[in-house]
């Protein structure tokens, strides 16, 4: 993961992931993980481990899936 990509994820995408995970009924481990990444991401020299990066990418991909959008938004009129 490049510096620019990590910066984009932590600035633009990760806050959305944190809010979504904390608002849902996900397990405690996932909540702890997203908060830990958010906390560590503030450190200038921090980079995710390979496993952390894989989980982060999976969460970002899930956020942009069609089912994730319908979970966040409710259709009020057709």
ChimeraX attribute file (.defattr): number of C-alpha atoms within 10 A of each C-alpha:
attribute: neighborCount
match mode: 1-to-1
recipient: residues
	/A:1	11
	/A:2	8
	/A:3	9
	/A:4	9
	/A:5	10
	/A:6	18
	/A:7	14
	/A:8	12
	/A:9	18
	/A:10	17
	/A:11	14
	/A:12	11
	/A:13	15
	/A:14	22
	/A:15	15
	/A:16	14
	/A:17	21
	/A:18	18
	/A:19	13
	/A:20	17
	/A:21	20
	/A:22	16
	/A:23	10
	/A:24	9
	/A:25	9
	/A:26	11
	/A:27	10
	/A:28	10
	/A:29	9
	/A:30	14
	/A:31	18
	/A:32	14
	/A:33	16
	/A:34	22
	/A:35	19
	/A:36	11
	/A:37	19
	/A:38	17
	/A:39	10
	/A:40	14
	/A:41	19
	/A:42	11
	/A:43	9
	/A:44	7
	/A:45	7
	/A:46	11
	/A:47	16
	/A:48	15
	/A:49	10
	/A:50	10
	/A:51	9
	/A:52	14
	/A:53	15
	/A:54	12
	/A:55	16
	/A:56	19
	/A:57	13
	/A:58	11
	/A:59	16
	/A:60	16
	/A:61	11
	/A:62	14
	/A:63	18
	/A:64	10
	/A:65	10
	/A:66	9
	/A:67	10
	/A:68	13
	/A:69	12
	/A:70	10
	/A:71	10
	/A:72	10
	/A:73	8
	/A:74	8
	/A:75	7
	/A:76	5
	/A:77	4
	/A:78	3
